[in-house]
Amino acid sequence: MAVDPSYWRQGIGTFLCSYGAGIAEEDGVSIGVISSEVGKDFFTRLGCCIIQQRTVKDTRPGMEAEIDFWVQTWAPVLASSG
């Protein structure tokens, strides 16, 4: 999922995530998220937990670059039976 930056802070991402979380909750399944630094705080505010941070590096001569990303998860609150 991605929202064009010109539409940020209008509730679109929150709506899409909440909608998906509702479906996951009905099905009793968890959600996995891989986010950039820009998105990690957004997903954390929505209840995702950061599992780990990773960096991918391109070491080819003349192409050196690296990018960080965060692996996050969200799990539904399961009603206790009994």
Backbone torsions as a table, in degrees:
resi	resn	phi	psi	omega
1	MET	NA	140.8	174.9
2	ALA	-150.3	148.5	175.7
3	VAL	-120.4	130.6	177.4
4	ASP	-54.1	131.3	-177.9
5	PRO	-53.2	-27.8	179.2
6	SER	-70.2	-9.7	178.6
7	TYR	-112.4	7.2	178.3
8	TRP	-62.9	155.8	176.7
9	ARG	64.2	29.8	175.4
10	GLN	-118.7	5.7	177.5
11	GLY	88.2	1.5	-176.4
12	ILE	-67.9	-48.6	179.4
13	GLY	-62.8	-41.8	178.3
14	THR	-62.3	-42.8	178.3
15	PHE	-60.9	-48.5	-177.9
16	LEU	-62.5	-43.0	179.1
17	CYS	-66.8	-42.0	179.3
18	SER	-63.7	-39.9	178.0
19	TYR	-61.7	-48.3	179.1
20	GLY	-63.7	-39.1	178.8
21	ALA	-65.1	-35.3	177.0
22	GLY	-62.9	-41.9	177.5
23	ILE	-65.4	-44.6	179.3
24	ALA	-61.0	-40.6	-179.9
25	GLU	-64.2	-42.8	177.1
26	GLU	-59.5	-38.4	-178.3
27	ASP	-86.4	-8.9	179.8
28	GLY	68.8	34.2	-179.2
29	VAL	-119.0	159.2	177.7
30	SER	-88.8	165.7	177.3
31	ILE	-120.7	137.8	173.9
32	GLY	-108.2	140.3	-178.7
33	VAL	-132.5	135.3	169.1
34	ILE	-114.9	117.1	-173.6
35	SER	-123.8	158.1	172.7
36	SER	-82.9	176.7	176.6
37	GLU	-61.0	-35.1	179.3
38	VAL	-63.4	-37.5	-175.6
39	GLY	-91.0	-16.7	-172.0
40	LYS	-61.9	-40.9	179.0
41	ASP	-69.4	-35.4	176.5
42	PHE	-58.4	-50.9	-178.0
43	PHE	-68.1	-33.4	176.7
44	THR	-63.7	-41.7	177.4
45	ARG	-62.4	-27.4	179.2
46	LEU	-86.2	2.1	175.6
47	GLY	105.8	4.1	177.3
48	CYS	-77.3	148.5	176.6
49	CYS	-109.3	135.8	177.7
50	ILE	-77.8	125.8	178.5
51	ILE	-91.9	-44.8	179.1
52	GLN	-163.2	160.7	176.0
53	GLN	-114.4	138.0	-179.2
54	ARG	-130.5	153.1	174.6
55	THR	-124.6	132.3	176.0
56	VAL	-109.5	129.7	-177.7
57	LYS	-119.2	139.5	171.7
58	ASP	-106.0	114.9	-176.0
59	THR	-105.2	12.6	178.9
60	ARG	-64.5	135.9	179.3
61	PRO	-54.8	128.6	-179.7
62	GLY	82.2	-6.8	-177.6
63	MET	-121.9	11.9	-174.1
64	GLU	-53.8	129.7	178.9
65	ALA	-164.0	161.5	173.4
66	GLU	-150.1	152.3	178.3
67	ILE	-139.5	138.5	176.4
68	ASP	-97.9	145.6	171.9
69	PHE	-145.9	158.9	-176.3
70	TRP	-119.9	134.7	176.0
71	VAL	-97.0	124.1	-177.3
72	GLN	-130.9	160.0	177.9
73	THR	-138.6	155.2	175.2
74	TRP	-136.5	135.4	179.2
75	ALA	-126.8	141.3	178.6
76	PRO	-67.5	153.2	173.8
77	VAL	-80.8	117.0	-176.8
78	LEU	-91.6	131.4	178.2
79	ALA	-69.0	134.1	178.1
80	SER	-75.4	140.7	-179.4
81	SER	-105.3	104.2	174.2
82	GLY	127.6	NA	NA
